[in-house]
């Protein structure tokens, strides 16, 4: 009797990285280590083993790379966070989950997160405005989360929504300056500790007692 089980499908090969991908990755590392203005096209070409002029076959300008790095990072945060908007979790649990996802994006992409949070101010006005729009979207996400908690009776009704959201964002965004992947704390550990401290001041007395 023969085995009629069809052979397993081969594991798909990861997509080949393009030269532009390599250039963007090296640019992200150099921008995060040295800063955008302190990194020249010659520096970038040297790291890639290319002639300076050869870079322009792949990119139009150094700012083009900065825009791409920033947009990629923004997309990663959007994908991690914005799906939580429709999640039925109560606000305190959703806050823990949002903070863990936020910090995980930072931890998994330390170089691009550093560029995103520290070097985006060097963008030209049009690109700068797009990043500002993104920041407004994420601000609104966390403000809506605080409002949800107030409406549910989970969070204190006297909370200042804007200041509460700013405090949460300050905690998770600033992780890029000190967090080190592979260290003692995982992103989940950091999120849990941050959330525990924040929620102690945000929950109603009844919620804290329960």
Secondary structure, DSSP 8 states (H G I E B T S, - for coil): ------------------HHHHHHHHHHHHHHHH-TTT--HHHHHHHHT--GGGGGGT-S-HHHHHHHHHHHHHHHHHHHHGGGGG--S-HHHHHHHHHHHHHHHHHHTHHHHHIIIIIGGGS-HHHHHHHHHHHHHHHHHHHHHHHHHHHHTSB-TT--HHHHHHHHHHHHHGGGGT--TTSS--HHHHHHHHHHHHHHHHB-HHHHH-
